[in-house]
């Protein structure tokens, strides 16, 4: 099995690195984990269910939701049919939803909760193309996403496999709308190969290993998190979805990941919290904290420094920076930061603390990474 199209990813994982917890999310206080084969089965059910409802190659389906396992089931299930994912942020205006749905001719939408369902429901009567809206959470008088699975068993899987064989790497996989420079959403059309080639290139420099636990907190509808999500799947890393961005610190300590993605603002907030803690110290502990911090500010990723500096830094990591690590779960090897520019000073400080920060630069049109 080769990874050439996005929906190949879990078949590749099952062949090379099957996992008992390939995807996990917290539901009612408990982690619900899905093994690789379970995910494949669920994706195939979605494909058959969507086909049974009339979805065909080229149809557009929108996902408007927080990060959750269902996002992937619907995404990969539609892609196996040759349908096109139009992911949208949950917090945009109704005018933008109307524009995107009409421009892309969205046929079906999946939303996370009651508020989003109520927000876009009026569009179903306004837009001829929008035939149905499903919810991931159970909402009274709204069709639940599992409804699409009714009758899926009547569709021979040979039909799905035949459609999959027809899909080339160059086929359109997703349309991602960005604000552009004018404020009017612009649809960026990306093929399977656009994203797959970006994933394989990024893996040459991103220090992610098979079986790593990774935390996903950034919106999957953003191309940065979407790309690295497929990358994690391809590499055989175990993806745990943070409950929300505000609780990421708690989830990091609970999951103890080796890797996670972030944006500069989240790192800045983590740094501010660390500095607040340091400022509250007294006496020798405070002196030790700021001695270590001073060493970190002088760190140069390109130059190792003198023997004396390296010895001091090793001591600082043992006495001070290990507590920074503990705040992130204690096992973080690296952080992948993207979507905006990170202050060079912050990158130096975290790298000095033994928490390697990889930065990605790019744009949606480049799928997205140009440089890492």
C-alpha positions as CSV (number, residue, x, y, z in Angstrom):
1,X,0.0,0.0,0.0
2,X,1.3,3.4,-1.0
3,X,0.2,6.7,0.5
4,X,-0.7,8.6,-2.7
5,X,-4.2,9.9,-1.9
6,X,-5.3,11.2,1.5
7,X,-7.7,8.4,2.1
8,X,-4.9,5.8,1.7
9,X,-3.5,7.0,5.0
10,X,-5.2,4.5,7.4
11,X,-4.8,1.6,5.1
12,X,-1.1,2.4,5.0
13,X,-1.0,2.7,8.8
14,X,-2.8,-0.6,9.2
15,X,-0.2,-2.3,7.0
16,X,2.8,-0.7,8.6
17,X,2.0,0.5,12.1
18,X,-1.4,-0.5,13.3
19,X,-2.3,1.3,16.6
20,X,-4.8,0.6,19.4
21,X,-5.3,4.3,19.9
22,X,-4.8,5.9,16.5
23,X,-7.4,8.5,17.4
24,X,-8.7,9.5,20.8
25,X,-11.0,12.1,22.3
26,X,-12.4,12.8,25.7
27,X,-16.2,12.1,26.1
28,X,-17.9,12.6,29.5
29,X,-14.5,12.7,31.2
30,X,-13.2,9.4,29.7
31,X,-10.8,8.9,26.8
32,X,-12.5,7.1,23.9
33,X,-9.9,5.5,21.7
34,X,-10.2,4.1,18.2
35,X,-7.8,1.4,16.8
36,X,-6.6,1.7,13.2
37,X,-8.9,-1.1,11.9
38,X,-11.9,0.4,13.7
39,X,-11.3,3.7,12.0
40,X,-11.1,2.0,8.6
41,X,-14.3,0.2,9.2
42,X,-16.0,3.5,10.3
43,X,-14.7,5.4,7.2
44,X,-16.0,2.6,4.9
45,X,-19.4,2.8,6.6
46,X,-19.5,6.5,6.0
47,X,-18.5,6.1,2.4
48,X,-21.3,3.5,1.8
49,X,-23.8,5.7,3.8
50,X,-23.0,8.8,1.8
51,X,-23.2,6.9,-1.5
52,X,-26.6,5.5,-0.4
53,X,-27.7,9.2,0.1
54,X,-26.7,10.1,-3.4
55,X,-23.2,11.6,-2.9
56,X,-21.1,11.1,-6.0
57,X,-17.6,12.2,-7.3
58,X,-17.3,16.0,-7.4
59,X,-20.0,16.7,-4.8
60,X,-19.1,19.2,-2.1
61,X,-19.5,18.5,1.6
62,X,-18.8,21.0,4.4
63,X,-17.5,20.2,7.9
64,X,-18.0,22.9,10.5
65,X,-16.8,21.6,13.9
66,X,-14.4,21.5,16.7
67,X,-11.7,18.8,16.6
68,X,-13.1,15.4,17.1
69,X,-12.8,11.9,15.7
70,X,-16.0,12.2,13.6
71,X,-14.3,15.0,11.6
72,X,-11.9,12.4,10.2
73,X,-14.6,9.7,9.6
74,X,-16.6,12.1,7.5
75,X,-13.5,13.6,5.8
76,X,-11.9,10.4,4.7
77,X,-15.3,8.7,4.0
78,X,-16.3,11.4,1.5
79,X,-12.8,11.5,-0.1
80,X,-13.0,7.8,-0.9
81,X,-16.1,8.6,-3.1
82,X,-14.3,11.4,-4.9
83,X,-16.4,14.0,-3.0
84,X,-14.7,17.2,-2.0
85,X,-14.3,18.5,1.6
86,X,-15.1,22.2,2.2
87,X,-14.1,22.7,5.8
88,X,-15.2,26.0,7.4
89,X,-14.5,27.7,10.7
90,X,-17.3,27.5,13.3
91,X,-17.1,31.2,14.2
92,X,-17.6,33.0,10.9
93,X,-20.6,35.2,10.0
94,X,-23.8,33.8,8.4
95,X,-23.0,36.0,5.4
96,X,-19.7,34.2,4.9
97,X,-21.4,30.8,5.3
98,X,-23.9,31.8,2.7
99,X,-21.2,33.0,0.3
100,X,-19.0,29.8,0.8
101,X,-21.9,27.4,0.5
102,X,-23.3,29.1,-2.6
103,X,-19.8,29.5,-4.3
104,X,-18.8,25.9,-3.7
105,X,-22.3,24.5,-4.2
106,X,-22.1,22.6,-0.9
107,X,-24.6,19.7,-1.0
108,X,-24.3,18.5,2.6
109,X,-23.0,19.9,5.8
110,X,-21.9,18.4,9.2
111,X,-21.9,20.7,12.2
112,X,-20.8,20.1,15.7
113,X,-23.6,21.4,17.9
114,X,-27.0,23.0,18.3
115,X,-25.9,26.6,18.0
116,X,-24.2,26.0,14.6
117,X,-27.1,23.9,13.4
118,X,-29.5,26.7,14.2
119,X,-27.2,29.3,12.6
120,X,-26.9,27.6,9.2
121,X,-30.3,25.9,9.1
122,X,-32.0,28.9,7.3
123,X,-29.5,28.5,4.5
124,X,-31.1,25.2,3.6
125,X,-34.2,27.0,2.4
126,X,-32.2,29.7,0.7
127,X,-29.7,27.6,-1.2
128,X,-30.9,25.0,-3.7
129,X,-27.7,23.0,-3.5
130,X,-27.7,22.5,0.3
131,X,-29.8,19.4,0.7
132,X,-29.1,18.3,4.3
133,X,-27.4,19.3,7.5
134,X,-26.3,16.8,10.2
135,X,-25.0,17.3,13.7
136,X,-22.2,15.5,15.6
137,X,-23.7,16.2,19.0
138,X,-27.2,15.0,19.5
139,X,-29.6,17.9,18.9
140,X,-33.4,17.7,19.3
141,X,-35.2,17.7,15.9
142,X,-31.9,17.6,14.0
143,X,-30.6,14.7,12.1
144,X,-27.6,13.1,13.8
145,X,-24.6,12.2,11.7
146,X,-25.1,8.5,12.4
147,X,-28.3,8.7,10.4
148,X,-26.2,8.6,7.3
149,X,-25.2,5.1,8.2
150,X,-28.7,3.8,7.9
151,X,-28.9,1.6,4.8
152,X,-25.1,1.6,4.3
153,X,-25.1,-2.2,4.4
154,X,-27.2,-2.2,1.2
155,X,-24.4,-0.7,-0.8
156,X,-21.9,-3.4,-2.0
157,X,-18.4,-2.3,-0.9
158,X,-17.2,-3.2,-4.4
159,X,-18.8,0.0,-5.6
160,X,-16.7,2.0,-3.1
161,X,-13.5,0.2,-4.0
162,X,-14.2,0.9,-7.7
163,X,-14.6,4.6,-7.0
164,X,-11.4,4.6,-5.0
165,X,-9.5,3.1,-7.8
166,X,-10.6,5.8,-10.2
167,X,-9.4,8.6,-8.0
168,X,-5.9,9.9,-9.1
169,X,-3.5,11.8,-6.8
170,X,-4.1,14.9,-9.0
171,X,-7.8,14.8,-8.2
172,X,-9.3,17.7,-6.2
173,X,-9.6,16.8,-2.5
174,X,-10.5,20.0,-0.7
175,X,-11.5,23.6,-1.1
176,X,-10.3,25.8,1.8
177,X,-11.7,29.3,2.0
178,X,-9.4,32.1,3.2
179,X,-10.1,35.7,3.7
180,X,-7.7,36.8,1.1
181,X,-6.6,40.4,0.9
182,X,-10.0,41.9,0.3
183,X,-12.0,40.2,3.1
184,X,-14.1,38.3,0.6
185,X,-13.5,34.5,1.1
186,X,-11.3,32.9,-1.6
187,X,-11.5,29.2,-2.3
188,X,-8.1,27.5,-2.5
189,X,-8.4,24.3,-4.4
190,X,-6.0,21.5,-3.3
191,X,-5.5,18.1,-4.7
192,X,-4.6,14.9,-2.9
193,X,-1.1,15.2,-4.2
194,X,-0.7,18.8,-3.1
195,X,-1.1,17.7,0.6
196,X,0.5,14.3,0.3
197,X,3.7,15.7,-1.3
198,X,3.8,18.4,1.4
199,X,3.5,15.8,4.1
200,X,6.3,13.7,2.8
201,X,8.6,16.7,2.3
202,X,7.9,18.0,5.8
203,X,8.7,14.6,7.4
204,X,12.3,14.9,6.2
205,X,12.8,17.7,8.8
206,X,10.1,17.2,11.4
207,X,11.3,15.0,14.3
208,X,8.1,12.9,14.6
209,X,8.5,9.2,15.4
210,X,6.2,6.2,15.0
211,X,4.0,5.6,18.2
212,X,4.5,9.2,19.5
213,X,1.6,10.6,21.4
214,X,0.6,13.9,19.8
215,X,-2.0,16.5,21.0
216,X,-4.2,18.2,18.4
217,X,-5.7,21.5,19.6
218,X,-5.6,23.8,16.6
219,X,-8.7,23.8,14.3
220,X,-8.5,21.0,11.7
221,X,-10.2,23.2,9.2
222,X,-7.0,25.3,9.1
223,X,-4.7,23.8,6.4
224,X,-1.7,23.8,8.9
225,X,-3.4,21.5,11.4
226,X,-5.1,19.5,8.6
227,X,-1.7,18.7,6.9
228,X,0.0,17.7,10.2
229,X,-3.0,15.5,11.1
230,X,-2.6,13.5,8.0
231,X,1.2,13.5,8.6
232,X,0.7,12.1,12.1
233,X,-1.6,9.4,10.7
234,X,0.9,8.5,7.9
235,X,3.8,8.3,10.4
236,X,1.8,6.1,12.8
237,X,1.6,8.6,15.7
238,X,-1.3,8.5,18.1
239,X,-3.6,11.6,17.9
240,X,-5.3,12.8,21.1
241,X,-7.7,15.7,20.6
242,X,-7.5,18.4,23.3
243,X,-10.9,19.2,24.8
244,X,-10.4,22.9,24.0
245,X,-7.6,25.4,23.5
246,X,-8.1,26.8,27.0
247,X,-7.5,23.3,28.6
248,X,-4.5,22.4,26.5
249,X,-2.1,22.7,29.5
250,X,-4.2,20.2,31.5
251,X,-4.5,17.8,28.6
252,X,-0.7,18.0,28.0
253,X,0.0,16.9,31.5
254,X,-2.6,14.2,31.2
255,X,-1.6,12.8,27.8
256,X,2.1,13.3,28.2
257,X,2.7,13.8,24.5
258,X,6.1,13.7,22.7
259,X,4.9,16.2,20.1
260,X,2.2,18.8,19.5
261,X,1.4,21.6,17.2
262,X,0.7,25.2,18.2
263,X,0.6,28.8,17.1
264,X,2.9,31.6,18.5
265,X,0.1,33.1,20.7
266,X,-0.3,29.8,22.7
267,X,3.5,29.6,23.2
268,X,3.6,33.2,24.3
269,X,0.8,32.6,26.8
270,X,2.7,29.5,28.1
271,X,5.9,31.6,28.4
272,X,4.0,34.4,30.2
273,X,2.6,31.9,32.7
274,X,6.1,30.5,33.3
275,X,7.5,34.0,33.9
276,X,4.7,34.8,36.3
277,X,5.7,31.7,38.3
278,X,9.3,32.8,38.3
279,X,8.5,36.3,39.5
280,X,6.5,34.9,42.4
281,X,9.6,33.0,43.7
282,X,11.8,34.4,46.4
283,X,15.4,34.2,47.5
284,X,17.7,31.6,46.0
285,X,14.9,29.9,44.0
286,X,14.2,33.2,42.2
287,X,17.9,33.8,41.6
288,X,18.2,30.3,40.2
289,X,15.2,30.8,37.9
290,X,16.5,34.0,36.4
291,X,20.0,32.7,36.1
292,X,18.7,29.8,34.0
293,X,16.5,32.2,32.0
294,X,19.5,34.4,31.3
295,X,21.3,31.4,29.9
296,X,18.4,30.6,27.7
297,X,18.3,34.1,26.2
298,X,21.9,33.6,25.0
299,X,21.2,30.3,23.4
300,X,22.1,30.0,19.7
301,X,20.7,27.0,17.8
302,X,23.5,27.3,15.2
303,X,26.4,27.5,17.7
304,X,26.8,25.1,20.6
305,X,28.6,27.7,22.8
306,X,31.7,27.2,25.0
307,X,32.2,24.2,27.2
308,X,31.5,26.3,30.2
309,X,28.2,27.6,28.7
310,X,27.1,24.0,27.8
311,X,27.9,22.8,31.3
312,X,25.8,25.7,32.8
313,X,23.0,25.0,30.4
314,X,23.0,21.3,31.3
315,X,22.7,22.2,35.0
316,X,19.9,24.7,34.3
317,X,18.0,22.0,32.4
318,X,18.3,19.7,35.4
319,X,17.4,22.3,38.0
320,X,15.0,24.6,36.3
321,X,13.9,23.7,32.8
322,X,12.8,20.1,33.7
323,X,9.8,21.9,35.5
324,X,9.0,23.6,32.2
325,X,8.9,20.2,30.6
326,X,6.7,18.8,33.5
327,X,4.2,21.6,32.8
328,X,3.8,20.1,29.2
329,X,3.6,16.5,30.4
330,X,7.3,15.8,30.9
331,X,7.9,14.0,27.6
332,X,7.8,16.7,24.9
333,X,10.5,16.2,22.4
334,X,9.4,18.9,19.9
335,X,6.7,21.4,19.1
336,X,5.7,22.4,15.6
337,X,4.7,26.0,15.5
338,X,3.0,27.6,12.5
339,X,0.3,29.9,11.1
340,X,2.1,33.1,12.2
341,X,5.6,34.3,13.0
342,X,7.2,33.3,16.3
343,X,9.4,35.7,18.1
344,X,13.0,34.5,17.6
345,X,13.7,35.2,21.3
346,X,11.0,32.7,22.4
347,X,12.3,30.1,20.0
348,X,15.7,30.4,21.5
349,X,14.4,30.2,25.1
350,X,12.3,27.0,24.5
351,X,15.1,25.4,22.5
352,X,17.5,26.1,25.3
353,X,15.1,24.5,27.8
354,X,15.3,21.3,25.8
355,X,12.0,21.7,24.1
356,X,12.8,21.8,20.3
357,X,10.6,24.3,18.4
358,X,10.2,23.6,14.7
359,X,8.7,26.5,12.7
360,X,6.7,26.2,9.6
361,X,6.3,28.9,7.0
362,X,3.8,28.9,4.1
363,X,0.3,29.6,3.0
364,X,-2.9,27.7,2.2
365,X,-2.1,27.8,-1.5
366,X,1.2,25.9,-0.9
367,X,-0.5,23.1,1.0
368,X,0.8,24.8,3.3
369,X,4.4,24.5,4.2
370,X,7.1,26.1,2.1
371,X,9.9,25.9,4.7
372,X,10.4,24.2,8.0
